[in-house]
Amino acid sequence: MSKTKSAGSTSLGRDSRPKYLGVKLSGGQKAQPGSIIVRQRGTKFLPGKNVRRGKDDTLYSIIKGVVQFTTKRIKRFDGSRRIAKVVNVE
């Protein structure tokens, strides 16, 4: 006897929906208050001037201005350093 029904549904085909993460506004583009700049998991990009972080780590603008990306050396708690990408709106 067969374990599975013939011509039944496949046991595969269960894939999650895409999350559409990444940079939404690049450097030099204009941002409105509340516009999403980066959708991310974790803090790959850090919020800078006039940028806030949402509860799902999304970075968004709080003023009307131009998006700027900079790098900054961040000191970790164990004394080592890492280069972090910082998002500002001027």
C-alpha positions in Angstrom: 0.0 0.0 0.0 1.1 3.5 -0.7 1.7 5.9 2.1 0.6 9.0 0.2 -2.5 9.6 -1.8 -2.1 9.6 -5.5 -2.4 12.9 -7.3 -2.5 14.7 -4.0 -0.8 18.0 -3.1 2.9 18.1 -3.0 4.8 18.0 0.3 7.1 20.8 -0.9 6.1 24.3 -1.9 6.1 25.9 1.6 8.2 29.0 1.2 7.9 32.2 3.2 7.0 35.5 1.8 9.9 37.9 0.8 10.6 40.5 3.4 11.8 43.3 1.0 14.6 44.5 3.2 17.4 46.9 2.2 18.1 50.5 1.5 15.0 52.4 0.3 16.4 55.9 -0.1 20.0 56.2 -1.3 22.4 59.1 -0.5 21.4 62.4 -2.0 17.7 61.6 -2.2 15.1 63.7 -0.5 13.3 62.3 2.6 10.0 63.4 4.0 9.1 63.1 7.7 8.3 59.4 8.4 9.8 58.1 5.2 11.6 54.8 5.5 15.3 55.0 4.6 16.5 51.4 5.5 14.6 48.2 6.3 16.9 45.8 8.1 17.2 43.0 10.7 19.6 44.0 13.4 21.6 47.2 13.2 23.6 47.0 10.0 23.0 50.7 9.6 22.9 53.0 12.7 20.6 56.0 13.0 22.3 59.4 13.0 21.1 63.0 13.0 17.3 63.4 12.4 16.9 59.6 12.0 15.1 57.3 14.4 15.0 53.5 14.7 11.7 51.6 14.7 11.0 48.5 16.8 11.9 46.2 13.9 15.2 48.1 13.4 13.8 50.2 10.4 15.4 53.6 10.0 13.1 56.5 9.2 13.4 60.2 8.8 11.9 62.7 11.3 12.5 65.8 9.2 12.3 66.9 5.6 15.8 66.8 4.1 18.5 65.0 2.1 19.8 61.5 3.1 23.5 61.1 3.8 25.5 57.9 4.5 28.7 58.1 6.5 31.0 55.7 8.2 32.0 55.8 11.8 34.4 53.8 14.1 32.3 52.3 16.9 34.0 50.9 20.1 32.5 47.6 21.3 32.2 46.6 24.9 35.2 44.2 24.7 37.4 47.0 23.5 37.5 46.1 19.8 36.3 48.5 17.1 34.1 48.1 14.1 33.3 50.4 11.2 29.6 51.2 11.3 27.4 52.8 8.6 25.5 55.8 9.9 22.4 57.4 8.2 21.8 61.1 8.6 19.2 63.5 7.2 20.3 67.1 6.8 
